[in-house]
Amino acid sequence: MRKQFYKRGNLIHTEKPFACVLQSRYREERCDKCFKQGKVLKCSNCLYTRYCGRFCQKEAWSEHQEECAKLKAISPRTVPEAALLMSRIIRKLHKGGDFEKGYYSPKYYRRFGDLMTHEENIKKDEKRMEHFQALLVVLRSLIDAAMMPSNVELLQIFGKMCINSFNILDDEMNSIGTGIYLATSVMDHNCRPNAVATFDGNTIQIRLLEDYLTKSGEMDISKIFISYIDLMDPTDVRLGRLSSQYYFDCNCQRCKDVEELNLMNAGACPNADCDEPITMESSSGSPDKCPSCDTAIKRAERDKFREISTLTMSQLADMKDVAYLDVCQLCLKKQENILHDYNVWYLKTLDHAFESAINMEKWSEAINYGHRLINGFSKYYGPFHPLYGLLLLKIGKIQLFVKQVELALKHINESEKIIRVTHGEQHDLYKKQLVPLLCQAADEFNAMGK
């Protein structure tokens, strides 16, 4: 069989969800069926779900019909998303959904029954078992007793849902829902992935981040790796999340890279004129002086580093849902000459400050924070990643607004090269947002006579 060459940016897999649920906070602005944003109208009976038009409402009716009366009875309470997703899975299985096939190669497929449950791990996980018990209470109001699976089966469904769910993301990579994708679930994690998952509504799309040669001539996505977690988390945080959420220990090359781990947690050299990253944690392996400029690393400086790092992590945890610019600015001030520019806690603080400044329409501050993020995003996310492309696009958009046209054109052009790979030229982010901005920037630049 002849070899087949796939280029970076090629769409190698697309799949609609086996079951999905929209986050409740987006119910008034997104369709419950396709997840597209726009004007939506309530289901006239339950007044809970909303649809963008008659087509989506008709498409959803076979799934929504039975839950409609239940949602009406529960109203006006908001149903927990996990409970609603689980009830939809149960209903689908009751109607023969376990025979549905998700093909990950021309010959091979997965059914819902093939998904891993990690049942024994779930039973030992106190928080997840508490969550499961709470879901059972809600499920009784969503599912008729005659249709309710046994507790053993319910735990298996819950386990499959926990381990195999994908966060459904909008164009800015914010989570808007959760979905189960049968074929895509075969793809394993790697902290240096060769593919990326993006979404068109709730349809998942997998694109290559690097060229790929297959000897069989057919793409087998079980040989492709994506990332399950934030790649800008330090190694110990990534390993902890993968172990607690997915019950496996990552053994990829990046997780063995001690040099990167040290860089992610690096301190700044006490010599302000030196940009050498310093391993600040007190241990036998920590340097007594900067390996570049020979400046001594004092114990007081190590203590200060630990103090500021702890403070930063605490503030970032508090700002998980809402970031406050004044808090970010306070942290950044304290981090100055303490945390290195490649320290991920410094970068995460900058990222929060960048988004907060945008929300507050403080454009010059947003541009400043965005510029300071570029090298870190490129370093840890790699040259082709949606978040890196979006950062450049946002910076360019703001610069265009404040008439920094030449710089705007530069950053939007850089963004275009990335988003064309991660999303493709047919994606709304590329067609409806990036291309118009690129054309506007080019027109304004040409009008300047440069």
C-alpha positions in Angstrom: 0.0 0.0 0.0 1.4 3.4 -1.0 2.5 6.0 1.6 0.4 9.1 2.2 1.7 12.5 3.2 -0.5 14.8 5.3 0.5 18.5 5.6 0.4 20.6 8.8 -3.1 22.1 9.0 -4.9 19.2 7.2 -8.3 18.4 8.7 -7.9 14.7 9.6 -11.1 14.1 11.6 -14.4 15.7 12.2 -17.3 14.3 14.4 -20.6 15.3 15.8 -21.2 14.5 19.5 -22.8 11.3 20.7 -24.3 13.5 23.4 -23.6 17.0 24.6 -24.8 19.8 26.9 -24.5 23.5 26.7 -23.3 25.4 29.8 -26.3 27.0 31.5 -24.8 30.5 31.4 -24.9 30.4 27.6 -28.5 29.2 27.3 -29.8 32.7 26.4 -27.3 33.3 23.6 -26.5 29.9 22.0 -28.6 27.2 20.4 -29.0 24.0 22.4 -28.6 21.9 19.3 -25.8 23.3 17.3 -24.2 25.6 20.0 -24.0 28.5 17.4 -24.3 32.0 18.9 -27.1 34.3 17.8 -30.7 35.0 18.4 -32.3 32.0 20.0 -36.0 31.2 20.8 -37.3 29.2 23.8 -38.9 25.8 23.4 -42.6 26.9 23.8 -43.3 24.0 26.2 -40.4 23.7 28.7 -39.2 27.2 28.2 -35.7 25.8 29.1 -33.9 24.9 25.9 -33.4 27.4 23.1 -32.9 27.0 19.4 -31.5 29.2 16.6 -34.3 28.2 14.2 -36.9 25.6 13.2 -34.3 23.3 11.6 -32.3 22.8 14.8 -35.5 22.5 16.8 -36.8 19.8 14.5 -33.4 18.0 14.5 -33.4 18.1 18.3 -37.0 17.0 18.9 -36.3 13.2 18.9 -33.8 13.8 21.7 -35.6 16.6 23.5 -39.2 15.2 23.4 -38.9 13.1 26.5 -36.8 15.5 28.5 -39.1 18.4 27.6 -41.8 17.6 30.1 -39.2 16.8 32.8 -37.5 20.2 32.3 -40.9 21.9 32.4 -41.7 20.3 35.7 -38.3 21.2 37.2 -38.6 24.9 36.1 -37.6 27.5 37.1 -34.6 25.7 38.6 -31.4 25.4 36.5 -30.5 21.7 35.9 -26.8 20.8 36.6 -25.1 20.3 33.3 -23.6 17.0 34.3 -27.0 15.6 35.2 -28.6 16.8 32.0 -25.7 15.3 29.9 -26.0 12.0 31.8 -29.8 11.9 31.3 -29.3 12.4 27.6 -26.8 9.6 27.4 -29.2 7.3 29.3 -32.1 8.2 26.9 -29.9 7.6 23.8 -28.7 4.2 25.1 -32.3 3.3 25.8 -33.1 4.0 22.1 -30.3 1.8 20.9 -27.5 4.3 21.0 -25.0 1.7 21.9 -25.1 0.5 18.3 -23.9 3.9 17.1 -20.4 3.7 15.6 -17.7 6.4 15.6 -15.1 5.5 13.0 -11.6 6.6 13.7 -10.2 4.8 10.6 -11.8 3.4 7.5 -12.1 0.0 9.2 -12.2 0.6 13.0 -14.7 2.3 15.2 -15.8 2.8 18.8 -19.2 2.4 20.4 -20.3 3.9 23.7 -19.8 0.5 25.3 -16.1 0.5 24.2 -15.3 3.6 26.3 -13.2 3.2 29.4 -15.0 3.6 32.7 -12.0 3.6 35.2 -14.7 2.3 37.6 -12.3 1.2 40.3 -10.5 4.6 40.2 -13.9 6.4 40.4 -14.9 4.3 43.5 -11.7 5.4 45.3 -12.2 9.1 44.3 -14.1 10.6 47.2 -15.0 13.9 45.4 -16.2 12.1 42.3 -18.3 9.7 44.3 -19.9 12.6 46.1 -20.6 14.2 42.7 -22.1 10.9 41.5 -24.4 10.6 44.5 -25.6 14.2 44.0 -26.3 13.5 40.3 -28.4 10.4 41.2 -30.8 12.7 43.1 -31.2 15.0 40.1 -31.5 12.1 37.6 -34.6 10.8 39.4 -36.4 14.0 38.3 -35.1 13.7 34.7 -35.5 10.0 34.0 -38.6 7.8 34.5 -38.0 5.0 37.0 -38.7 2.3 34.3 -35.9 3.7 32.2 -33.3 4.2 35.0 -30.3 1.9 34.7 -29.0 0.0 37.8 -26.6 1.7 40.1 -23.8 -0.4 38.7 -24.6 0.7 35.1 -25.1 4.3 36.2 -21.6 4.4 37.8 -20.2 3.0 34.5 -21.9 5.7 32.5 -20.7 8.3 34.9 -17.2 7.0 34.6 -17.2 7.1 30.8 -18.6 10.6 31.0 -15.8 11.8 33.3 -13.0 10.2 31.4 -14.1 10.7 27.8 -15.8 14.1 27.8 -14.4 17.0 25.8 -14.8 20.6 26.7 -16.6 22.2 23.7 -14.9 25.5 23.0 -16.0 28.7 21.3 -13.8 30.7 18.8 -11.8 32.2 21.6 -11.1 28.8 23.2 -13.5 29.4 26.1 -15.5 26.4 27.3 -19.2 26.6 26.4 -20.3 23.0 26.9 -19.4 19.3 27.2 -19.6 16.6 24.7 -18.9 12.9 24.2 -17.2 12.0 20.9 -16.9 8.3 20.3 -14.2 8.1 17.7 -12.2 11.1 18.9 -12.0 9.6 22.4 -9.5 7.0 21.0 -6.9 9.8 20.7 -4.3 9.8 23.5 -2.7 12.8 25.3 0.8 14.2 24.8 2.2 17.3 26.2 3.8 17.9 22.8 0.8 17.1 20.7 1.0 16.7 16.9 -2.7 17.7 16.5 -5.2 20.1 17.9 -8.9 20.0 18.6 -11.1 23.0 17.7 -14.9 23.3 17.3 -17.4 24.5 14.7 -20.4 24.8 17.0 -20.3 21.5 18.8 -18.7 19.6 15.9 -15.1 18.7 16.8 -12.4 19.1 14.2 -8.9 17.6 14.5 -6.1 19.2 12.5 -2.4 18.4 12.3 0.1 20.7 13.9 3.0 19.1 11.9 3.5 17.2 8.7 2.7 13.5 9.0 3.6 10.5 6.8 1.6 7.3 7.1 2.9 4.1 5.5 -0.5 2.5 5.2 -1.9 5.3 3.1 -4.8 5.8 5.5 -4.9 8.2 8.5 -5.5 6.3 11.8 -6.3 8.9 14.5 -5.4 6.4 17.2 -1.8 7.3 16.2 -2.4 11.0 16.7 -1.9 12.9 19.9 -3.8 15.9 21.3 -3.5 17.7 24.7 -6.1 17.1 27.4 -4.8 20.0 29.6 -3.3 23.5 29.5 0.2 23.2 28.1 1.4 26.3 30.0 1.0 24.5 33.3 4.3 23.3 34.9 5.1 19.7 34.7 4.1 18.8 38.2 0.7 20.5 37.7 0.1 18.7 34.4 1.0 15.4 35.9 -1.3 16.0 38.8 -4.2 17.0 36.6 -3.8 14.0 34.3 -3.6 11.6 37.3 -6.5 13.0 39.2 -8.8 13.6 36.2 -7.9 10.8 33.8 -6.1 8.3 36.1 -2.9 7.9 34.1 0.7 9.0 34.5 2.1 10.9 31.5 5.5 9.7 30.4 6.0 11.9 27.4 9.3 13.5 26.6 8.2 16.9 27.7 7.4 15.6 31.2 10.9 14.3 31.4 12.4 17.7 30.4 14.0 18.9 33.7 15.3 22.0 32.0 11.9 23.2 31.0 10.4 22.4 34.4 13.1 24.6 36.0 12.4 27.4 33.4 8.6 27.3 34.1 9.3 27.9 37.8 12.4 30.1 37.3 13.3 33.2 39.3 14.9 36.3 38.0 18.6 36.9 38.5 19.2 39.5 41.3 21.2 41.4 38.8 18.6 43.4 36.9 20.8 43.6 33.9 21.0 39.8 33.5 18.1 37.8 32.1 19.3 34.4 33.1 16.6 32.1 34.6 17.5 31.0 38.1 16.4 27.8 39.8 15.3 29.3 43.1 13.9 26.4 45.1 16.3 25.6 47.9 17.9 22.2 47.2 21.3 20.7 46.6 20.8 21.3 42.9 20.1 25.0 43.3 23.0 27.3 42.2 24.7 29.6 44.8 25.3 32.1 42.1 24.0 33.0 38.6 25.6 30.8 36.0 25.7 33.7 33.6 26.9 36.7 35.6 28.1 35.2 38.9 25.8 37.3 41.0 25.3 35.6 44.4 21.8 34.1 45.1 21.1 34.8 48.8 18.7 32.9 51.0 16.6 36.0 51.5 16.0 36.2 47.8 15.0 32.5 47.7 12.5 33.2 50.5 11.1 36.2 48.7 10.7 34.1 45.5 8.7 31.5 47.4 6.6 34.2 49.1 5.7 35.9 45.8 5.1 32.6 44.0 2.7 31.4 46.8 0.9 34.8 46.7 0.5 34.7 42.9 -0.8 31.1 42.9 -3.3 32.0 45.6 -4.6 35.1 43.7 -4.8 33.3 40.4 -6.9 30.5 42.1 -9.2 33.2 43.5 -9.5 34.8 40.0 -10.4 31.5 38.3 -13.8 32.8 37.1 -13.3 36.6 37.1 -10.0 38.4 36.8 -9.5 41.8 38.4 -7.0 44.2 36.8 -6.0 45.9 40.1 -5.2 42.5 41.7 -3.2 41.5 38.6 -1.3 44.8 38.7 -0.5 44.3 42.3 0.9 40.8 41.6 2.9 42.0 38.6 4.4 44.7 40.7 5.5 42.2 43.4 6.8 39.8 40.8 9.1 42.4 39.2 12.7 41.2 39.4 11.6 38.2 41.4 9.9 35.9 38.8 11.6 35.3 35.5 9.8 36.4 32.3 9.3 32.7 31.4 7.9 31.8 34.8 4.4 30.4 34.1 2.8 32.1 37.1 4.1 35.5 35.8 2.7 34.6 32.4 -0.7 33.5 33.8 -0.9 36.8 35.7 -0.1 38.7 32.6 -2.8 36.8 30.7 -5.4 37.7 33.3 -4.3 41.3 33.2 -4.5 41.3 29.4 -8.1 40.1 29.3 -9.1 42.4 32.1 -7.6 45.4 30.4 -9.5 44.5 27.2 -12.8 44.2 29.1 -12.2 47.6 30.7 -11.2 49.1 27.3 -7.8 50.1 28.6 -6.2 49.6 25.2 -2.6 50.8 25.8 -2.3 48.6 28.9 -3.8 45.7 27.0 -1.2 46.1 24.2 1.6 46.2 26.8 0.4 43.1 28.6 -0.1 41.3 25.2 3.4 42.1 24.0 4.9 40.7 27.2 2.9 37.5 26.7 4.1 36.7 23.1 7.4 35.0 23.9 6.0 32.9 26.7 3.0 31.7 24.6 5.3 30.8 21.7 7.6 29.0 24.1 5.1 26.8 25.9 2.2 26.4 23.4 4.5 26.1 20.4 4.4 28.0 17.0 1.0 26.6 16.0 -1.6 26.7 18.8 -5.0 28.4 18.8 -4.2 30.4 22.0 -1.0 31.8 20.5 -2.8 32.7 17.3 -5.7 34.3 19.2 -3.2 36.4 21.3 -1.6 37.8 18.2 -5.1 38.5 16.7 -6.3 40.3 19.7 -3.2 42.5 19.9 -3.5 43.3 16.2 -7.2 44.1 16.6 -6.5 46.6 19.4 -3.6 48.1 17.5 -5.8 48.6 14.5 -8.5 50.3 16.6 -5.9 52.7 18.1 -4.4 53.4 14.7 -1.1 51.5 15.2 -1.7 50.2 11.7 1.7 48.9 10.7 2.1 46.9 14.0 -1.5 45.7 13.6 -0.9 44.4 10.1 2.2 42.6 11.4 0.5 40.8 14.2 -2.7 39.9 12.2 -0.5 38.5 9.5 1.3 36.4 12.1 -2.0 35.3 13.5 -3.3 34.3 10.1 -0.4 31.8 9.6 -1.3 30.1 12.8 -5.2 30.1 12.6 -5.1 28.9 9.0 -3.4 25.8 10.5 -5.4 25.3 13.7 -8.9 26.2 12.4 -8.7 26.1 8.6 -9.8 28.7 6.0 -13.5 27.6 6.2 -13.8 28.2 9.9 -15.9 31.3 11.0 -12.9 32.5 13.1 -10.8 32.7 10.0 -13.5 33.8 7.4 -15.6 36.2 9.5 -13.1 37.6 12.0 -9.5 37.3 10.9 -9.8 37.9 7.1 -11.9 41.1 7.4 -9.4 42.5 10.0 -6.5 41.6 7.7 -8.2 43.3 4.8 -8.9 46.4 6.9 -5.4 46.6 8.2 -3.9 46.2 4.7 -6.3 48.9 3.3 -5.4 51.3 6.0 -1.7 50.6 5.6 -1.8 51.1 1.9 -3.8 54.4 2.4 -0.9 55.6 4.6 1.3 55.3 1.4 3.8 52.9 3.0 
